[in-house]
Structure formats: C-alpha cells, structure tokens
Amino acid sequence: MTQPSLELRNVRKTFGEFVAVDSVSMAVPPGTIFGLLGPNGAGKTTTIRMIMDIFAPDSGEILLSGRPRSSEDLERIGYLPEERGLYRKMTVLEHLTFLGELHGLPRREAMTRAASWLERLELADRAKSKVEELSKGMQQKIQLAGTVLHDPQVVILDEPFSGLDPINQGLFKEVLARFKAAGRTILFSTHVMEQAEKLCDHICLISKGRTILEGGLADIKRSLGGNSYRAVARGALDRAGEVPGVEAAVVGDGEVKLLLSPGADGSDVLRELTTFLEVREFRSEEPDLAEIFIKAVRDAA
C-alpha cells in the first residue's frame, strides 16, 4: 500500500466546551488532489490549522510521509489560509522574495523564482509596483505565487476559490493541475461541491467536526450509483424530494436529480412523480457530489 503524504488519525480539538473537530481521520495519497469537504462550520479550517501546527490537537496523530510532523516537514508545505494578507507597502518582487526567504530559499534563488512566477502569471511589468497598487485579481495571483514559490511537496489551500473571478479560478485550477502532474499532493478545503467534483481524486467529508465519508471519489460514486436517478420533467420539480423513497433531490433547469433510499424502487418513484410532473426522461445515473454531500450530511445529523 502506498504511504500517504498526509494522514490524520482520530484528531480532536476543543475550545472550552465546544468540540470543533471530533476524531477526524483521513489519508491523503501522494500525487493527488484531495478535497476536505463540508458545510460552513464543519471544522475544515480548524483541521487545516492543526496540520500546519497553528493549533495543537488535544489528541490524535498527524503524520507526514508516515512519521510525526516536524518543523522541518512544515517547510515542505505550501499553505494558503482562508484569511489572506499581503504586505501592501512592499513591491511585488520584494514581497515574493521575502516569502521565499521565509521558506528557506537563498535570497538570489528566491528572487529568481519570484521573477519566473511573475512571468508565468503575466505580472512581470508590475514587479516594481507596490502590492497596494494592484487590483484584487492581481493580488490573488501574488498570494498563489507566494504559496508555491518554494516548490512544496504538499500544497494546502483553505477555500482557495472564495472571491475569485472566473479568470483567476481557471488560473488556480491550471496551477493545481501542473502540481499534480509533477507528483505533488494538493489538499484543499471547500463547501462548493461543483469545484471539488471537477478537481478531486479523493475526498473527506466532515460534518459537525466528524468524518462521515472518506475515500476515492470514483469508488464512492460507484457504491451509490444504483440509487441515483435523473428526471427531465415539467412541473413542480421542488416537490420531488417529498416523494416516498427519495432520500435527496437536487433541482436544476428542467430536471431533478434524485438519490433514492436503500431498497427504494425506481419504478415506484417514477409512478409517484408522474402524478404531478410531466416526465420526459427518467433514468439511472451516477450521483454527483452535491447529492452525495446532501445525503451524507443528513444521515449524520
């Protein structure tokens, strides 16, 4: 079995009487894009902060490449926190060079890498501009460059697509794909299932601080595939979730995706749907991550 790049074993964190993370376990395979998923307030950011040693876990283990995490190991991680900040009075090149030095790069090498990233991000002409003079989109590019400047083995991104315009979303995805192709490991947290489904090989879904689903995304989908249906129909689609045997319903434009309860019969569900919908198409299909998310969170409630 391949040694995980990052592994959490029954990690727990409390703040007073509040349990933020409760026995979370997950194994992140090397060279993959791994999604730490869950609703807002599920404990994703607290989990990441424990990985980064910002918070110490009350109990449990955090392993990097099969051994307890050390300060030297943290230097091999690139971390983009949800609350992002830049030194606004520094020039762009100075800022990136400084971040590279913080990660142990010699100044000359840090400056060379910073200049290379500015070329890649089409910001070479802004190298001598102060950070505060850049647009928000440009600043987001600088934040990403600073996260990966030292060529980390593991990249951890907390809600990386929050507030990004479509152009910069595409840029971030391109960078993640290049890092994966180079054998790096990417862990990112999000509550946006559409982004995770397009990018992730593996996922860990947490709710109320607990792991409720973990594994390869394709394997999870296959295990639930027999219970997922798609109906193209006209009428009160929002009522589909009220039909007996329907565990979850996600309404789209002229269609509804249904996740049936174990043992439910698709033909029985279809018969009920036709009492208030004009059904044009009804077929079994692989569930999407949004359906899996809704069902898993409901089952864990």
C-alpha positions in Angstrom: 0.0 0.0 0.0 1.3 3.5 -0.9 2.4 5.6 2.0 0.0 8.6 2.4 1.6 12.0 2.0 -0.5 13.2 4.9 -2.5 11.2 7.4 -4.7 12.2 10.3 -5.6 9.6 12.9 -8.5 10.4 15.3 -7.6 14.0 15.6 -9.6 16.0 18.1 -9.7 19.7 19.1 -11.9 21.5 21.6 -12.2 25.2 22.5 -13.6 25.2 26.0 -16.9 23.2 25.9 -17.1 23.5 22.1 -15.9 20.4 20.1 -14.5 21.8 16.8 -13.0 18.6 15.5 -14.0 15.2 16.8 -11.9 12.2 15.9 -11.3 13.2 12.3 -9.3 10.6 10.3 -8.2 10.8 6.7 -5.3 9.6 4.4 -4.2 11.7 1.5 -2.4 9.7 -1.2 0.7 11.2 -2.8 0.3 12.9 -6.2 -3.4 13.5 -5.8 -5.9 16.4 -5.4 -7.7 15.7 -2.1 -10.8 17.6 -1.1 -11.6 18.3 2.5 -15.3 19.0 2.2 -18.1 20.0 4.5 -20.7 22.7 5.3 -19.6 26.0 6.7 -18.6 25.5 10.4 -17.9 21.8 9.9 -14.3 22.1 11.2 -12.4 22.2 8.0 -10.3 25.3 8.8 -9.5 24.1 12.3 -8.3 20.8 10.8 -6.0 22.6 8.4 -4.7 24.8 11.2 -3.8 21.7 13.2 -2.0 20.2 10.2 0.0 23.4 10.0 0.7 23.4 13.8 -1.1 26.7 14.3 -3.3 24.8 16.7 -2.2 21.7 18.7 -4.6 18.8 18.7 -5.9 17.7 22.0 -5.5 14.1 20.9 -4.8 12.0 17.8 -1.9 11.9 15.4 -0.8 13.9 12.4 1.7 12.2 10.1 3.6 13.4 7.1 5.0 10.7 4.9 4.3 8.2 7.6 6.1 9.9 10.5 5.1 12.5 13.1 5.1 16.0 11.6 8.1 18.2 12.4 9.0 21.8 11.9 11.2 20.8 9.0 8.3 19.0 7.4 6.3 22.2 7.5 8.8 23.8 5.3 7.8 21.4 2.5 4.2 22.6 2.7 2.7 25.5 0.8 -0.2 27.0 2.7 -2.8 29.5 1.6 -5.1 30.3 4.5 -8.7 31.5 4.1 -7.8 34.8 5.8 -5.3 36.1 3.3 -2.9 39.0 3.8 -0.2 40.8 1.9 2.4 43.4 2.9 0.8 46.2 1.0 3.7 48.7 1.1 6.3 46.3 -0.3 6.9 46.0 -4.1 5.6 42.8 -5.7 9.1 41.4 -6.3 10.2 42.3 -2.8 7.2 40.6 -1.3 7.6 37.3 -3.2 11.3 37.3 -2.5 10.7 37.8 1.2 8.2 34.9 1.3 10.7 32.7 -0.5 13.4 33.5 2.1 10.9 32.7 4.9 10.7 29.2 3.4 14.5 28.8 3.5 15.4 29.9 -0.1 18.6 31.9 -0.5 17.8 35.5 -1.5 19.1 35.2 -5.0 17.2 32.0 -5.7 14.1 33.4 -4.1 14.3 36.5 -6.4 14.9 34.3 -9.5 11.8 32.1 -8.7 9.7 35.2 -7.9 10.6 36.7 -11.3 9.8 33.4 -13.0 6.3 33.3 -11.4 5.6 36.9 -12.3 6.3 36.0 -15.9 4.1 32.9 -15.7 1.3 35.0 -14.2 1.7 37.8 -16.7 2.7 40.3 -14.0 6.3 40.8 -14.9 5.6 44.5 -15.7 4.3 45.0 -12.2 7.4 43.7 -10.4 8.4 47.1 -9.0 4.8 48.2 -8.2 3.7 48.3 -4.6 1.3 45.5 -3.7 -1.4 48.1 -2.7 -1.4 49.4 -6.3 -2.5 46.1 -7.7 -6.1 45.1 -8.5 -7.7 42.5 -6.3 -7.3 39.9 -9.0 -3.6 40.6 -9.3 -3.2 40.4 -5.6 -4.8 37.0 -5.6 -2.2 35.9 -8.2 0.5 37.1 -5.9 -0.9 35.2 -3.0 -0.9 32.0 -5.0 2.7 32.6 -6.2 3.8 33.1 -2.6 2.2 29.8 -1.6 4.1 27.7 -4.1 7.3 29.7 -4.7 9.4 27.3 -2.7 8.2 24.3 -4.7 6.4 22.5 -1.9 5.8 18.7 -1.9 2.3 19.3 -0.3 0.1 22.3 -1.1 -2.8 23.1 1.3 -5.4 25.6 0.2 -8.2 26.8 2.5 -11.3 27.8 0.4 -9.0 28.8 -2.5 -11.8 29.8 -4.9 -13.5 32.1 -2.5 -13.9 35.5 -4.1 -12.0 34.6 -7.3 -13.3 35.8 -10.6 -13.7 33.2 -13.4 -10.3 34.0 -14.9 -8.4 33.5 -11.7 -10.4 30.4 -10.9 -9.1 29.0 -14.2 -5.6 30.1 -13.3 -5.7 28.4 -9.9 -7.0 25.2 -11.4 -4.2 25.2 -14.0 -1.6 25.6 -11.3 -3.1 22.7 -9.3 -3.1 20.5 -12.4 0.5 21.2 -13.1 1.5 20.5 -9.5 -0.4 17.2 -9.6 1.3 16.2 -12.9 4.6 16.9 -11.2 3.7 14.4 -8.4 2.9 16.9 -5.8 0.0 16.5 -3.3 -2.8 19.1 -3.1 -5.3 19.3 -0.2 -7.9 22.0 -0.4 -11.0 22.7 1.6 -14.3 23.9 0.2 -18.0 23.8 0.7 -18.6 24.2 -3.1 -19.2 20.8 -4.4 -19.1 21.7 -8.1 -15.4 22.8 -7.8 -14.5 19.7 -5.8 -16.1 17.3 -8.2 -14.2 18.7 -11.1 -10.8 18.6 -9.4 -10.7 15.9 -6.7 -9.4 12.3 -6.8 -10.2 11.6 -3.2 -12.4 13.3 -0.6 -13.0 13.5 3.1 -16.4 14.9 4.0 -16.8 16.2 7.6 -19.9 17.5 9.4 -20.1 18.9 12.9 -16.4 18.1 13.3 -16.6 14.4 12.4 -15.6 12.3 9.4 -18.7 11.0 7.7 -17.3 9.9 4.4 -13.8 9.3 3.1 -12.2 7.6 0.1 -11.7 7.8 -3.7 -14.4 9.8 -5.3 -14.9 7.4 -8.2 -15.3 4.5 -5.7 -17.8 6.4 -3.6 -19.8 7.3 -6.7 -19.9 3.7 -7.8 -21.0 2.5 -4.4 -24.0 4.8 -4.6 -24.7 4.6 -8.4 -27.6 2.2 -8.2 -29.7 4.7 -6.1 -29.2 7.8 -8.3 -31.7 8.9 -11.0 -32.2 11.8 -13.2 -35.7 13.0 -14.3 -36.2 15.6 -17.1 -39.7 17.0 -16.5 -42.0 19.9 -16.4 -44.0 21.0 -13.3 -43.4 21.4 -9.6 -39.8 19.9 -9.5 -39.3 21.2 -6.0 -41.9 18.6 -4.8 -39.7 15.7 -6.0 -38.0 15.5 -2.6 -41.3 14.7 -0.9 -41.9 11.5 -2.9 -41.6 8.3 -0.7 -38.3 6.6 -1.3 -36.5 9.8 -2.3 -33.6 10.5 0.1 -32.4 13.7 -1.6 -33.4 15.8 -4.6 -31.3 18.5 -6.4 -33.4 20.6 -8.7 -31.8 22.0 -11.9 -33.0 23.7 -15.0 -35.9 21.5 -16.2 -34.6 18.5 -14.4 -34.2 17.0 -10.9 -31.5 14.6 -9.7 -32.7 12.1 -7.2 -30.9 9.9 -4.7 -33.2 7.1 -3.5 -33.3 5.5 -0.1 -31.8 2.0 0.1 -34.3 -0.6 -1.1 -36.5 2.0 -2.9 -37.7 1.0 -6.3 -37.2 3.4 -9.2 -40.4 2.4 -11.0 -42.4 3.2 -7.8 -40.7 6.6 -7.6 -41.4 7.3 -11.2 -45.1 6.4 -10.8 -45.4 9.0 -7.9 -43.6 11.6 -9.9 -46.0 11.3 -12.8 -48.9 12.3 -10.5 -47.6 16.0 -10.5 -44.9 16.1 -13.2 -44.8 15.7 -17.0 -41.9 13.4 -17.1 -40.0 13.2 -20.4 -37.0 11.2 -19.2 -36.2 9.1 -16.2 -33.0 7.1 -15.9 -30.4 5.7 -13.5 -27.1 7.5 -13.5 -24.0 8.1 -11.3 -24.7 10.5 -8.5 -22.9 13.8 -8.4 -21.0 15.1 -5.4 -23.8 17.5 -4.4 -26.2 14.6 -4.0 -23.7 12.6 -2.0 -23.0 15.6 0.2 -26.6 16.3 1.0 -27.3 12.6 1.8 -24.2 12.2 3.9 -24.8 15.3 5.9 -28.5 14.4 6.5 -27.6 10.8 7.6 -25.0 12.2 10.1 -27.4 14.7 11.6 
